Amino acid sequence: MKGTHEEIRIGHLAIRFLLEGQASGGSVAMFEFDVAVGGKVPAAHSHDGYEETIYGLAGVLTMTLEGKRIDVGPHDVLCIPRGAVHRFDNFHTVEAKALAVITPGILGPEFFREVAAILRAAAGGPPDQAAIAEVMRRHGLTPAA
């Protein structure tokens, strides 16, 4: 099945779902994401309901997994187990691109759309962190303390 290839932009990130969970009977979801130079996911989090596997396509993402920094470049693979606290940064001088595989496929594009809407509502100011945390929890992500 083909994904919609809708691009969802969240700050320095661009996300494109290639396969949504319902198309695989819930077994897997897959999205490609670009991270601009200096881009990051500052909200460390975990997810108890699924594993996330990151496959590097271009550039280098510096993943922080359980407090340990791990660079993921082209053809590198990192499995993020259920419950592991993680986040990432692009500290490098070129855009990074990676593929994320979610098993089972319970995370979908709606999570990213909702976070993007909260950031748009902030109009360049600080986003509503409580609203982001609520969206995260509703979609199976647990914000780290």
A tleap script that builds the chain and sets N, CA, C and O, in Angstrom:
source leaprc.protein.ff14SB
mol = sequence {
  NMET LYS GLY THR HIE GLU GLU ILE ARG ILE
  GLY HIE LEU ALA ILE ARG PHE LEU LEU GLU
  GLY GLN ALA SER GLY GLY SER VAL ALA MET
  PHE GLU PHE ASP VAL ALA VAL GLY GLY LYS
  VAL PRO ALA ALA HIE SER HIE ASP GLY TYR
  GLU GLU THR ILE TYR GLY LEU ALA GLY VAL
  LEU THR MET THR LEU GLU GLY LYS ARG ILE
  ASP VAL GLY PRO HIE ASP VAL LEU CYS ILE
  PRO ARG GLY ALA VAL HIE ARG PHE ASP ASN
  PHE HIE THR VAL GLU ALA LYS ALA LEU ALA
  VAL ILE THR PRO GLY ILE LEU GLY PRO GLU
  PHE PHE ARG GLU VAL ALA ALA ILE LEU ARG
  ALA ALA ALA GLY GLY PRO PRO ASP GLN ALA
  ALA ILE ALA GLU VAL MET ARG ARG HIE GLY
  LEU THR PRO ALA CALA
}
set mol.1.N position { 0.843 -1.178 0.000 }
set mol.1.CA position { 0.000 0.000 0.000 }
set mol.1.C position { 0.883 1.233 0.000 }
set mol.1.O position { 1.937 1.254 0.634 }
set mol.2.N position { 0.455 2.240 -0.700 }
set mol.2.CA position { 1.193 3.496 -0.727 }
set mol.2.C position { 0.685 4.421 0.360 }
set mol.2.O position { -0.502 4.428 0.690 }
set mol.3.N position { 1.607 5.205 0.915 }
set mol.3.CA position { 1.232 6.222 1.891 }
set mol.3.C position { 0.683 7.444 1.173 }
set mol.3.O position { 0.740 7.537 -0.053 }
set mol.4.N position { 0.158 8.367 1.941 }
set mol.4.CA position { -0.400 9.574 1.347 }
set mol.4.C position { 0.702 10.552 0.961 }
set mol.4.O position { 0.500 11.416 0.107 }
set mol.5.N position { 1.858 10.419 1.582 }
set mol.5.CA position { 2.999 11.305 1.374 }
set mol.5.C position { 2.679 12.746 1.749 }
set mol.5.O position { 3.363 13.675 1.318 }
set mol.6.N position { 1.626 12.929 2.563 }
set mol.6.CA position { 1.341 14.241 3.141 }
set mol.6.C position { 2.549 14.632 3.986 }
set mol.6.O position { 3.061 13.825 4.762 }
set mol.7.N position { 2.997 15.868 3.830 }
set mol.7.CA position { 4.107 16.332 4.659 }
set mol.7.C position { 3.557 17.153 5.812 }
set mol.7.O position { 2.831 18.128 5.617 }
set mol.8.N position { 3.923 16.733 7.025 }
set mol.8.CA position { 3.515 17.429 8.232 }
set mol.8.C position { 4.760 18.118 8.772 }
set mol.8.O position { 5.768 17.466 9.041 }
set mol.9.N position { 4.690 19.436 8.930 }
set mol.9.CA position { 5.855 20.197 9.396 }
set mol.9.C position { 5.664 20.580 10.853 }
set mol.9.O position { 4.626 21.109 11.250 }
set mol.10.N position { 6.694 20.299 11.636 }
set mol.10.CA position { 6.721 20.666 13.051 }
set mol.10.C position { 8.089 21.293 13.293 }
set mol.10.O position { 9.087 20.589 13.449 }
set mol.11.N position { 8.125 22.615 13.321 }
set mol.11.CA position { 9.400 23.299 13.515 }
set mol.11.C position { 10.410 22.895 12.454 }
set mol.11.O position { 10.168 23.077 11.261 }
set mol.12.N position { 11.544 22.346 12.885 }
set mol.12.CA position { 12.613 21.925 11.974 }
set mol.12.C position { 12.413 20.521 11.417 }
set mol.12.O position { 13.313 19.980 10.776 }
set mol.13.N position { 11.244 19.923 11.652 }
set mol.13.CA position { 10.978 18.555 11.200 }
set mol.13.C position { 9.944 18.533 10.087 }
set mol.13.O position { 9.010 19.335 10.066 }
set mol.14.N position { 10.129 17.599 9.164 }
set mol.14.CA position { 9.122 17.319 8.140 }
set mol.14.C position { 8.884 15.811 8.173 }
set mol.14.O position { 9.825 15.029 8.035 }
set mol.15.N position { 7.629 15.401 8.356 }
set mol.15.CA position { 7.277 13.996 8.511 }
set mol.15.C position { 6.360 13.593 7.366 }
set mol.15.O position { 5.424 14.314 7.023 }
set mol.16.N position { 6.641 12.423 6.774 }
set mol.16.CA position { 5.810 11.874 5.699 }
set mol.16.C position { 5.545 10.403 5.996 }
set mol.16.O position { 6.470 9.590 5.993 }
set mol.17.N position { 4.282 10.060 6.251 }
set mol.17.CA position { 3.936 8.659 6.497 }
set mol.17.C position { 3.944 7.898 5.181 }
set mol.17.O position { 3.332 8.319 4.200 }
set mol.18.N position { 4.639 6.784 5.174 }
set mol.18.CA position { 4.708 5.912 4.010 }
set mol.18.C position { 3.736 4.740 4.149 }
set mol.18.O position { 3.243 4.204 3.157 }
set mol.19.N position { 3.469 4.352 5.405 }
set mol.19.CA position { 2.554 3.252 5.689 }
set mol.19.C position { 1.907 3.512 7.039 }
set mol.19.O position { 2.598 3.648 8.048 }
set mol.20.N position { 0.597 3.580 7.058 }
set mol.20.CA position { -0.122 3.760 8.316 }
set mol.20.C position { -0.541 2.404 8.861 }
set mol.20.O position { -0.698 1.443 8.109 }
set mol.21.N position { -0.718 2.336 10.161 }
set mol.21.CA position { -1.018 1.077 10.826 }
set mol.21.C position { -2.231 0.354 10.293 }
set mol.21.O position { -2.207 -0.869 10.160 }
set mol.22.N position { -3.299 1.080 9.983 }
set mol.22.CA position { -4.504 0.405 9.504 }
set mol.22.C position { -4.271 -0.299 8.171 }
set mol.22.O position { -4.960 -1.273 7.869 }
set mol.23.N position { -3.326 0.166 7.375 }
set mol.23.CA position { -3.035 -0.465 6.083 }
set mol.23.C position { -2.274 -1.778 6.248 }
set mol.23.O position { -2.203 -2.579 5.315 }
set mol.24.N position { -1.699 -2.003 7.449 }
set mol.24.CA position { -0.942 -3.237 7.696 }
set mol.24.C position { -1.650 -4.130 8.704 }
set mol.24.O position { -1.039 -5.043 9.261 }
set mol.25.N position { -2.918 -3.879 8.940 }
set mol.25.CA position { -3.631 -4.643 9.952 }
set mol.25.C position { -3.121 -4.342 11.347 }
set mol.25.O position { -3.305 -5.142 12.265 }
set mol.26.N position { -2.480 -3.190 11.514 }
set mol.26.CA position { -1.971 -2.774 12.814 }
set mol.26.C position { -0.587 -3.295 13.152 }
set mol.26.O position { -0.072 -3.020 14.235 }
set mol.27.N position { 0.022 -4.042 12.243 }
set mol.27.CA position { 1.322 -4.639 12.579 }
set mol.27.C position { 2.480 -3.658 12.504 }
set mol.27.O position { 3.441 -3.796 13.261 }
set mol.28.N position { 2.421 -2.670 11.614 }
set mol.28.CA position { 3.554 -1.766 11.435 }
set mol.28.C position { 3.072 -0.432 10.856 }
set mol.28.O position { 2.101 -0.380 10.101 }
set mol.29.N position { 3.767 0.636 11.224 }
set mol.29.CA position { 3.591 1.948 10.594 }
set mol.29.C position { 4.996 2.428 10.243 }
set mol.29.O position { 5.966 2.058 10.904 }
set mol.30.N position { 5.099 3.244 9.212 }
set mol.30.CA position { 6.415 3.691 8.763 }
set mol.30.C position { 6.311 5.128 8.267 }
set mol.30.O position { 5.405 5.486 7.514 }
set mol.31.N position { 7.278 5.947 8.718 }
set mol.31.CA position { 7.332 7.314 8.205 }
set mol.31.C position { 8.773 7.726 8.007 }
set mol.31.O position { 9.687 7.268 8.692 }
set mol.32.N position { 8.934 8.615 7.036 }
set mol.32.CA position { 10.232 9.202 6.731 }
set mol.32.C position { 10.214 10.593 7.349 }
set mol.32.O position { 9.181 11.263 7.342 }
set mol.33.N position { 11.358 11.032 7.887 }
set mol.33.CA position { 11.392 12.377 8.445 }
set mol.33.C position { 12.722 13.046 8.158 }
set mol.33.O position { 13.775 12.409 8.136 }
set mol.34.N position { 12.642 14.349 7.938 }
set mol.34.CA position { 13.805 15.194 7.691 }
set mol.34.C position { 13.990 16.078 8.917 }
set mol.34.O position { 13.022 16.547 9.515 }
set mol.35.N position { 15.249 16.298 9.280 }
set mol.35.CA position { 15.566 17.156 10.414 }
set mol.35.C position { 16.566 18.200 9.918 }
set mol.35.O position { 17.695 17.863 9.560 }
set mol.36.N position { 16.156 19.453 9.898 }
set mol.36.CA position { 17.027 20.539 9.438 }
set mol.36.C position { 18.227 20.684 10.368 }
set mol.36.O position { 18.210 20.226 11.510 }
set mol.37.N position { 19.261 21.330 9.853 }
set mol.37.CA position { 20.438 21.636 10.670 }
set mol.37.C position { 19.961 22.389 11.915 }
set mol.37.O position { 19.209 23.358 11.809 }
set mol.38.N position { 20.394 21.946 13.076 }
set mol.38.CA position { 19.984 22.552 14.330 }
set mol.38.C position { 18.656 22.063 14.854 }
set mol.38.O position { 18.244 22.438 15.952 }
set mol.39.N position { 17.969 21.219 14.076 }
set mol.39.CA position { 16.669 20.702 14.495 }
set mol.39.C position { 16.808 19.669 15.600 }
set mol.39.O position { 17.850 19.031 15.752 }
set mol.40.N position { 15.736 19.517 16.366 }
set mol.40.CA position { 15.765 18.559 17.468 }
set mol.40.C position { 14.352 18.239 17.923 }
set mol.40.O position { 13.398 18.954 17.618 }
set mol.41.N position { 14.251 17.154 18.653 }
set mol.41.CA position { 13.048 16.848 19.414 }
set mol.41.C position { 13.460 17.014 20.863 }
set mol.41.O position { 14.038 16.103 21.457 }
set mol.42.N position { 13.162 18.185 21.443 }
set mol.42.CA position { 13.648 18.463 22.792 }
set mol.42.C position { 12.906 17.703 23.878 }
set mol.42.O position { 13.427 17.530 24.980 }
set mol.43.N position { 11.695 17.249 23.580 }
set mol.43.CA position { 10.893 16.570 24.592 }
set mol.43.C position { 11.264 15.090 24.658 }
set mol.43.O position { 10.760 14.272 23.890 }
set mol.44.N position { 12.157 14.767 25.593 }
set mol.44.CA position { 12.494 13.358 25.782 }
set mol.44.C position { 11.223 12.624 26.181 }
set mol.44.O position { 10.398 13.146 26.932 }
set mol.45.N position { 11.078 11.409 25.669 }
set mol.45.CA position { 9.860 10.650 25.897 }
set mol.45.C position { 10.133 9.157 25.754 }
set mol.45.O position { 11.216 8.739 25.344 }
set mol.46.N position { 9.137 8.379 26.098 }
set mol.46.CA position { 9.183 6.935 25.878 }
set mol.46.C position { 7.812 6.516 25.362 }
set mol.46.O position { 6.866 7.303 25.345 }
set mol.47.N position { 7.729 5.258 24.945 }
set mol.47.CA position { 6.433 4.697 24.561 }
set mol.47.C position { 6.421 3.234 24.973 }
set mol.47.O position { 7.308 2.460 24.612 }
set mol.48.N position { 5.408 2.876 25.727 }
set mol.48.CA position { 5.308 1.516 26.255 }
set mol.48.C position { 4.589 0.564 25.312 }
set mol.48.O position { 4.694 -0.652 25.472 }
set mol.49.N position { 3.863 1.087 24.338 }
set mol.49.CA position { 3.049 0.239 23.478 }
set mol.49.C position { 3.694 -0.187 22.178 }
set mol.49.O position { 3.114 -0.986 21.442 }
set mol.50.N position { 4.882 0.324 21.870 }
set mol.50.CA position { 5.513 -0.036 20.594 }
set mol.50.C position { 7.014 0.208 20.629 }
set mol.50.O position { 7.521 0.999 21.424 }
set mol.51.N position { 7.706 -0.497 19.741 }
set mol.51.CA position { 9.120 -0.236 19.488 }
set mol.51.C position { 9.199 0.754 18.332 }
set mol.51.O position { 8.297 0.848 17.500 }
set mol.52.N position { 10.305 1.486 18.307 }
set mol.52.CA position { 10.571 2.409 17.203 }
set mol.52.C position { 11.973 2.090 16.692 }
set mol.52.O position { 12.942 2.124 17.451 }
set mol.53.N position { 12.070 1.785 15.417 }
set mol.53.CA position { 13.368 1.513 14.816 }
set mol.53.C position { 13.685 2.640 13.850 }
set mol.53.O position { 12.873 2.976 12.988 }
set mol.54.N position { 14.863 3.219 13.996 }
set mol.54.CA position { 15.300 4.342 13.164 }
set mol.54.C position { 16.371 3.831 12.206 }
set mol.54.O position { 17.341 3.199 12.625 }
set mol.55.N position { 16.189 4.107 10.928 }
set mol.55.CA position { 17.155 3.745 9.886 }
set mol.55.C position { 17.625 5.038 9.235 }
set mol.55.O position { 16.818 5.775 8.669 }
set mol.56.N position { 18.933 5.324 9.311 }
set mol.56.CA position { 19.479 6.546 8.742 }
set mol.56.C position { 19.511 6.507 7.223 }
set mol.56.O position { 19.951 5.523 6.628 }
set mol.57.N position { 19.045 7.577 6.603 }
set mol.57.CA position { 19.046 7.684 5.137 }
set mol.57.C position { 20.078 8.692 4.637 }
set mol.57.O position { 20.749 8.446 3.635 }
set mol.58.N position { 20.207 9.822 5.325 }
set mol.58.CA position { 21.157 10.871 4.918 }
set mol.58.C position { 21.492 11.721 6.130 }
set mol.58.O position { 20.697 11.823 7.065 }
set mol.59.N position { 22.673 12.332 6.113 }
set mol.59.CA position { 23.090 13.149 7.242 }
set mol.59.C position { 23.262 12.291 8.486 }
set mol.59.O position { 23.347 11.066 8.402 }
set mol.60.N position { 23.310 12.946 9.638 }
set mol.60.CA position { 23.503 12.227 10.905 }
set mol.60.C position { 22.573 12.817 11.964 }
set mol.60.O position { 22.558 14.027 12.193 }
set mol.61.N position { 21.804 11.947 12.600 }
set mol.61.CA position { 21.015 12.320 13.764 }
set mol.61.C position { 21.748 11.840 15.002 }
set mol.61.O position { 22.252 10.718 15.034 }
set mol.62.N position { 21.807 12.670 16.004 }
set mol.62.CA position { 22.369 12.242 17.278 }
set mol.62.C position { 21.199 11.908 18.188 }
set mol.62.O position { 20.513 12.793 18.698 }
set mol.63.N position { 20.987 10.619 18.378 }
set mol.63.CA position { 19.926 10.133 19.246 }
set mol.63.C position { 20.469 10.079 20.668 }
set mol.63.O position { 21.619 9.696 20.881 }
set mol.64.N position { 19.666 10.453 21.617 }
set mol.64.CA position { 20.002 10.255 23.019 }
set mol.64.C position { 19.025 9.211 23.530 }
set mol.64.O position { 17.827 9.465 23.649 }
set mol.65.N position { 19.553 8.036 23.830 }
set mol.65.CA position { 18.758 6.884 24.241 }
set mol.65.C position { 19.207 6.481 25.635 }
set mol.65.O position { 20.344 6.055 25.838 }
set mol.66.N position { 18.289 6.625 26.600 }
set mol.66.CA position { 18.606 6.306 27.997 }
set mol.66.C position { 19.878 7.030 28.455 }
set mol.66.O position { 20.703 6.468 29.174 }
set mol.67.N position { 20.017 8.306 28.016 }
set mol.67.CA position { 21.138 9.141 28.433 }
set mol.67.C position { 22.421 8.960 27.633 }
set mol.67.O position { 23.386 9.689 27.860 }
set mol.68.N position { 22.460 8.014 26.707 }
set mol.68.CA position { 23.662 7.755 25.907 }
set mol.68.C position { 23.459 8.306 24.496 }
set mol.68.O position { 22.447 8.027 23.853 }
set mol.69.N position { 24.428 9.090 24.020 }
set mol.69.CA position { 24.362 9.641 22.658 }
set mol.69.C position { 24.831 8.603 21.652 }
set mol.69.O position { 25.855 7.945 21.834 }
set mol.70.N position { 24.039 8.475 20.573 }
set mol.70.CA position { 24.336 7.511 19.512 }
set mol.70.C position { 24.097 8.215 18.183 }
set mol.70.O position { 22.983 8.669 17.919 }
set mol.71.N position { 25.122 8.312 17.344 }
set mol.71.CA position { 24.952 8.900 16.012 }
set mol.71.C position { 24.371 7.858 15.063 }
set mol.71.O position { 24.838 6.720 14.996 }
set mol.72.N position { 23.340 8.278 14.332 }
set mol.72.CA position { 22.704 7.422 13.334 }
set mol.72.C position { 22.874 8.109 11.986 }
set mol.72.O position { 22.244 9.131 11.713 }
set mol.73.N position { 23.731 7.536 11.150 }
set mol.73.CA position { 23.978 8.060 9.814 }
set mol.73.C position { 23.402 7.126 8.767 }
set mol.73.O position { 22.676 6.191 9.104 }
set mol.74.N position { 23.716 7.368 7.499 }
set mol.74.CA position { 23.190 6.527 6.427 }
set mol.74.C position { 23.505 5.051 6.672 }
set mol.74.O position { 24.643 4.676 6.955 }
set mol.75.N position { 22.476 4.240 6.557 }
set mol.75.CA position { 22.541 2.772 6.687 }
set mol.75.C position { 22.732 2.292 8.119 }
set mol.75.O position { 22.874 1.090 8.344 }
set mol.76.N position { 22.739 3.213 9.108 }
set mol.76.CA position { 22.786 2.808 10.515 }
set mol.76.C position { 21.365 2.533 10.987 }
set mol.76.O position { 20.408 3.150 10.520 }
set mol.77.N position { 21.248 1.593 11.922 }
set mol.77.CA position { 19.951 1.220 12.471 }
set mol.77.C position { 20.018 1.306 13.991 }
set mol.77.O position { 20.993 0.875 14.607 }
set mol.78.N position { 18.976 1.867 14.585 }
set mol.78.CA position { 18.875 1.931 16.039 }
set mol.78.C position { 17.466 1.508 16.429 }
set mol.78.O position { 16.485 2.099 15.977 }
set mol.79.N position { 17.372 0.483 17.270 }
set mol.79.CA position { 16.082 0.044 17.794 }
set mol.79.C position { 15.875 0.701 19.152 }
set mol.79.O position { 16.721 0.598 20.040 }
set mol.80.N position { 14.749 1.370 19.301 }
set mol.80.CA position { 14.384 2.005 20.568 }
set mol.80.C position { 13.333 1.109 21.218 }
set mol.80.O position { 12.182 1.070 20.782 }
set mol.81.N position { 13.739 0.387 22.270 }
set mol.81.CA position { 12.802 -0.548 22.907 }
set mol.81.C position { 11.667 0.177 23.621 }
set mol.81.O position { 11.768 1.359 23.950 }
set mol.82.N position { 10.598 -0.551 23.849 }
set mol.82.CA position { 9.482 -0.017 24.629 }
set mol.82.C position { 9.997 0.468 25.981 }
set mol.82.O position { 10.796 -0.208 26.630 }
set mol.83.N position { 9.537 1.630 26.393 }
set mol.83.CA position { 9.876 2.173 27.695 }
set mol.83.C position { 11.197 2.931 27.764 }
set mol.83.O position { 11.487 3.547 28.789 }
set mol.84.N position { 12.010 2.904 26.700 }
set mol.84.CA position { 13.306 3.587 26.717 }
set mol.84.C position { 13.115 5.082 26.443 }
set mol.84.O position { 12.468 5.462 25.468 }
set mol.85.N position { 13.678 5.919 27.302 }
set mol.85.CA position { 13.583 7.371 27.143 }
set mol.85.C position { 14.563 7.806 26.051 }
set mol.85.O position { 15.730 7.416 26.057 }
set mol.86.N position { 14.070 8.617 25.118 }
set mol.86.CA position { 14.911 9.042 23.991 }
set mol.86.C position { 14.478 10.400 23.453 }
set mol.86.O position { 13.393 10.900 23.748 }
set mol.87.N position { 15.370 10.973 22.653 }
set mol.87.CA position { 15.163 12.235 21.939 }
set mol.87.C position { 16.238 12.308 20.871 }
set mol.87.O position { 17.076 11.409 20.794 }
set mol.88.N position { 16.247 13.364 20.030 }
set mol.88.CA position { 17.321 13.494 19.042 }
set mol.88.C position { 17.604 14.933 18.680 }
set mol.88.O position { 16.790 15.828 18.908 }
set mol.89.N position { 18.802 15.138 18.099 }
set mol.89.CA position { 19.267 16.441 17.628 }
set mol.89.C position { 19.992 16.255 16.303 }
set mol.89.O position { 20.524 15.183 16.016 }
set mol.90.N position { 20.005 17.312 15.501 }
set mol.90.CA position { 20.883 17.359 14.332 }
set mol.90.C position { 21.931 18.434 14.622 }
set mol.90.O position { 21.712 19.619 14.372 }
set mol.91.N position { 23.072 17.997 15.154 }
set mol.91.CA position { 24.169 18.907 15.488 }
set mol.91.C position { 25.075 19.173 14.283 }
set mol.91.O position { 26.035 19.935 14.398 }
set mol.92.N position { 24.795 18.578 13.165 }
set mol.92.CA position { 25.711 18.572 12.029 }
set mol.92.C position { 25.388 19.684 11.029 }
set mol.92.O position { 24.468 20.469 11.257 }
set mol.93.N position { 26.124 19.756 9.943 }
set mol.93.CA position { 26.023 20.877 9.005 }
set mol.93.C position { 25.143 20.586 7.786 }
set mol.93.O position { 25.039 21.421 6.888 }
set mol.94.N position { 24.513 19.413 7.748 }
set mol.94.CA position { 23.601 19.073 6.651 }
set mol.94.C position { 22.311 18.498 7.237 }
set mol.94.O position { 22.292 17.962 8.345 }
set mol.95.N position { 21.246 18.627 6.465 }
set mol.95.CA position { 19.963 18.053 6.868 }
set mol.95.C position { 20.115 16.549 7.058 }
set mol.95.O position { 20.862 15.898 6.328 }
set mol.96.N position { 19.413 16.006 8.028 }
set mol.96.CA position { 19.386 14.556 8.251 }
set mol.96.C position { 18.031 14.024 7.793 }
set mol.96.O position { 17.011 14.706 7.888 }
set mol.97.N position { 18.047 12.796 7.298 }
set mol.97.CA position { 16.816 12.136 6.881 }
set mol.97.C position { 16.874 10.713 7.408 }
set mol.97.O position { 17.906 10.047 7.327 }
set mol.98.N position { 15.749 10.255 7.949 }
set mol.98.CA position { 15.695 8.901 8.492 }
set mol.98.C position { 14.317 8.304 8.245 }
set mol.98.O position { 13.355 8.998 7.917 }
set mol.99.N position { 14.265 7.004 8.416 }
set mol.99.CA position { 13.033 6.237 8.316 }
set mol.99.C position { 12.726 5.718 9.708 }
set mol.99.O position { 13.608 5.181 10.379 }
set mol.100.N position { 11.493 5.870 10.147 }
set mol.100.CA position { 11.067 5.332 11.442 }
set mol.100.C position { 10.063 4.220 11.185 }
set mol.100.O position { 9.115 4.384 10.417 }
set mol.101.N position { 10.285 3.084 11.841 }
set mol.101.CA position { 9.390 1.936 11.735 }
set mol.101.C position { 8.809 1.697 13.125 }
set mol.101.O position { 9.548 1.495 14.089 }
set mol.102.N position { 7.486 1.722 13.220 }
set mol.102.CA position { 6.769 1.595 14.484 }
set mol.102.C position { 6.089 0.225 14.505 }
set mol.102.O position { 5.284 -0.090 13.628 }
set mol.103.N position { 6.424 -0.594 15.526 }
set mol.103.CA position { 5.814 -1.924 15.626 }
set mol.103.C position { 5.302 -2.169 17.044 }
set mol.103.O position { 6.075 -2.045 17.994 }
set mol.104.N position { 4.041 -2.508 17.214 }
set mol.104.CA position { 2.987 -2.499 16.202 }
set mol.104.C position { 2.670 -1.070 15.753 }
set mol.104.O position { 3.080 -0.098 16.387 }
set mol.105.N position { 1.945 -0.969 14.668 }
set mol.105.CA position { 1.712 0.316 14.008 }
set mol.105.C position { 0.611 1.146 14.632 }
set mol.105.O position { -0.404 1.415 13.990 }
set mol.106.N position { 0.802 1.559 15.886 }
set mol.106.CA position { -0.260 2.290 16.585 }
set mol.106.C position { -0.059 3.794 16.597 }
set mol.106.O position { -0.959 4.523 17.015 }
set mol.107.N position { 1.093 4.284 16.153 }
set mol.107.CA position { 1.306 5.731 16.057 }
set mol.107.C position { 1.043 6.148 14.613 }
set mol.107.O position { 1.574 5.554 13.674 }
set mol.108.N position { 0.213 7.180 14.453 }
set mol.108.CA position { -0.129 7.623 13.109 }
set mol.108.C position { 0.083 9.116 12.923 }
set mol.108.O position { 0.538 9.806 13.835 }
set mol.109.N position { -0.246 9.607 11.747 }
set mol.109.CA position { -0.016 11.014 11.435 }
set mol.109.C position { -0.823 11.975 12.289 }
set mol.109.O position { -0.437 13.136 12.428 }
set mol.110.N position { -1.927 11.531 12.863 }
set mol.110.CA position { -2.755 12.431 13.659 }
set mol.110.C position { -1.975 13.010 14.841 }
set mol.110.O position { -2.183 14.167 15.204 }
set mol.111.N position { -1.083 12.221 15.446 }
set mol.111.CA position { -0.251 12.731 16.532 }
set mol.111.C position { 0.530 13.953 16.065 }
set mol.111.O position { 0.524 14.988 16.731 }
set mol.112.N position { 1.198 13.835 14.929 }
set mol.112.CA position { 2.031 14.924 14.419 }
set mol.112.C position { 1.182 16.126 14.004 }
set mol.112.O position { 1.594 17.270 14.195 }
set mol.113.N position { -0.001 15.875 13.437 }
set mol.113.CA position { -0.895 16.978 13.068 }
set mol.113.C position { -1.323 17.769 14.299 }
set mol.113.O position { -1.360 18.999 14.273 }
set mol.114.N position { -1.645 17.056 15.377 }
set mol.114.CA position { -2.087 17.728 16.595 }
set mol.114.C position { -0.966 18.554 17.227 }
set mol.114.O position { -1.202 19.674 17.680 }
set mol.115.N position { 0.248 18.009 17.260 }
set mol.115.CA position { 1.380 18.774 17.803 }
set mol.115.C position { 1.640 19.999 16.929 }
set mol.115.O position { 1.894 21.086 17.448 }
set mol.116.N position { 1.578 19.833 15.611 }
set mol.116.CA position { 1.786 20.967 14.702 }
set mol.116.C position { 0.747 22.054 14.953 }
set mol.116.O position { 1.076 23.240 14.903 }
set mol.117.N position { -0.489 21.678 15.218 }
set mol.117.CA position { -1.549 22.661 15.474 }
set mol.117.C position { -1.270 23.443 16.763 }
set mol.117.O position { -1.522 24.647 16.823 }
set mol.118.N position { -0.758 22.773 17.781 }
set mol.118.CA position { -0.421 23.462 19.040 }
set mol.118.C position { 0.697 24.474 18.795 }
set mol.118.O position { 0.653 25.593 19.306 }
set mol.119.N position { 1.695 24.075 18.012 }
set mol.119.CA position { 2.798 24.998 17.721 }
set mol.119.C position { 2.321 26.184 16.888 }
set mol.119.O position { 2.750 27.315 17.117 }
set mol.120.N position { 1.440 25.935 15.926 }
set mol.120.CA position { 0.890 27.045 15.129 }
set mol.120.C position { 0.105 28.010 16.014 }
set mol.120.O position { 0.186 29.225 15.838 }
set mol.121.N position { -0.652 27.466 16.966 }
set mol.121.CA position { -1.459 28.305 17.861 }
set mol.121.C position { -0.577 29.189 18.738 }
set mol.121.O position { -1.015 30.251 19.182 }
set mol.122.N position { 0.651 28.765 18.989 }
set mol.122.CA position { 1.572 29.559 19.808 }
set mol.122.C position { 2.107 30.759 19.048 }
set mol.122.O position { 2.689 31.659 19.653 }
set mol.123.N position { 1.924 30.791 17.730 }
set mol.123.CA position { 2.317 31.919 16.877 }
set mol.123.C position { 3.746 32.389 17.140 }
set mol.123.O position { 3.999 33.587 17.258 }
set mol.124.N position { 4.673 31.443 17.230 }
set mol.124.CA position { 6.073 31.795 17.420 }
set mol.124.C position { 6.483 31.964 18.872 }
set mol.124.O position { 7.672 32.053 19.178 }
set mol.125.N position { 5.502 32.010 19.771 }
set mol.125.CA position { 5.804 32.101 21.199 }
set mol.125.C position { 5.981 30.711 21.782 }
set mol.125.O position { 5.970 29.724 21.048 }
set mol.126.N position { 6.142 30.626 23.093 }
set mol.126.CA position { 6.297 29.310 23.708 }
set mol.126.C position { 5.013 28.492 23.568 }
set mol.126.O position { 3.926 28.996 23.850 }
set mol.127.N position { 5.130 27.242 23.137 }
set mol.127.CA position { 3.933 26.411 22.989 }
set mol.127.C position { 3.381 25.982 24.344 }
set mol.127.O position { 4.082 26.015 25.355 }
set mol.128.N position { 2.141 25.589 24.346 }
set mol.128.CA position { 1.459 25.104 25.545 }
set mol.128.C position { 1.981 23.700 25.853 }
set mol.128.O position { 1.528 22.717 25.267 }
set mol.129.N position { 2.940 23.619 26.779 }
set mol.129.CA position { 3.569 22.334 27.105 }
set mol.129.C position { 2.576 21.336 27.678 }
set mol.129.O position { 2.692 20.139 27.416 }
set mol.130.N position { 1.611 21.795 28.447 }
set mol.130.CA position { 0.604 20.883 29.005 }
set mol.130.C position { -0.235 20.274 27.885 }
set mol.130.O position { -0.571 19.091 27.936 }
set mol.131.N position { -0.573 21.073 26.877 }
set mol.131.CA position { -1.354 20.558 25.746 }
set mol.131.C position { -0.533 19.546 24.954 }
set mol.131.O position { -1.067 18.523 24.526 }
set mol.132.N position { 0.757 19.816 24.752 }
set mol.132.CA position { 1.616 18.868 24.039 }
set mol.132.C position { 1.712 17.570 24.824 }
set mol.132.O position { 1.620 16.488 24.244 }
set mol.133.N position { 1.897 17.663 26.138 }
set mol.133.CA position { 1.987 16.455 26.969 }
set mol.133.C position { 0.705 15.645 26.892 }
set mol.133.O position { 0.751 14.415 26.862 }
set mol.134.N position { -0.446 16.323 26.859 }
set mol.134.CA position { -1.729 15.612 26.768 }
set mol.134.C position { -1.844 14.880 25.437 }
set mol.134.O position { -2.293 13.734 25.397 }
set mol.135.N position { -1.444 15.530 24.351 }
set mol.135.CA position { -1.477 14.891 23.031 }
set mol.135.C position { -0.532 13.690 23.021 }
set mol.135.O position { -0.873 12.624 22.509 }
set mol.136.N position { 0.651 13.874 23.588 }
set mol.136.CA position { 1.605 12.767 23.645 }
set mol.136.C position { 0.989 11.562 24.358 }
set mol.136.O position { 1.024 10.445 23.841 }
set mol.137.N position { 0.433 11.790 25.530 }
set mol.137.CA position { -0.140 10.672 26.308 }
set mol.137.C position { -1.281 9.992 25.560 }
set mol.137.O position { -1.392 8.766 25.575 }
set mol.138.N position { -2.127 10.783 24.908 }
set mol.138.CA position { -3.261 10.218 24.175 }
set mol.138.C position { -2.806 9.321 23.022 }
set mol.138.O position { -3.518 8.400 22.622 }
set mol.139.N position { -1.606 9.602 22.490 }
set mol.139.CA position { -1.094 8.819 21.359 }
set mol.139.C position { -0.025 7.810 21.785 }
set mol.139.O position { 0.708 7.292 20.942 }
set mol.140.N position { 0.066 7.533 23.079 }
set mol.140.CA position { 0.944 6.463 23.551 }
set mol.140.C position { 2.371 6.864 23.872 }
set mol.140.O position { 3.219 5.995 24.071 }
set mol.141.N position { 2.661 8.160 23.928 }
set mol.141.CA position { 3.998 8.633 24.303 }
set mol.141.C position { 3.949 9.157 25.729 }
set mol.141.O position { 2.973 9.790 26.131 }
set mol.142.N position { 4.984 8.896 26.482 }
set mol.142.CA position { 5.066 9.378 27.859 }
set mol.142.C position { 6.188 10.391 27.949 }
set mol.142.O position { 7.352 10.045 27.746 }
set mol.143.N position { 5.852 11.660 28.257 }
set mol.143.CA position { 6.922 12.664 28.421 }
set mol.143.C position { 7.842 12.252 29.568 }
set mol.143.O position { 7.373 11.775 30.601 }
set mol.144.N position { 9.151 12.435 29.388 }
set mol.144.CA position { 10.112 12.133 30.457 }
set mol.144.C position { 10.047 13.244 31.492 }
set mol.144.O position { 9.702 14.385 31.185 }
set mol.145.N position { 10.380 12.890 32.708 }
set mol.145.CA position { 10.362 13.873 33.795 }
set mol.145.C position { 11.401 14.930 33.569 }
set mol.145.O position { 11.537 15.845 34.380 }
savepdb mol mol.pdb
quit
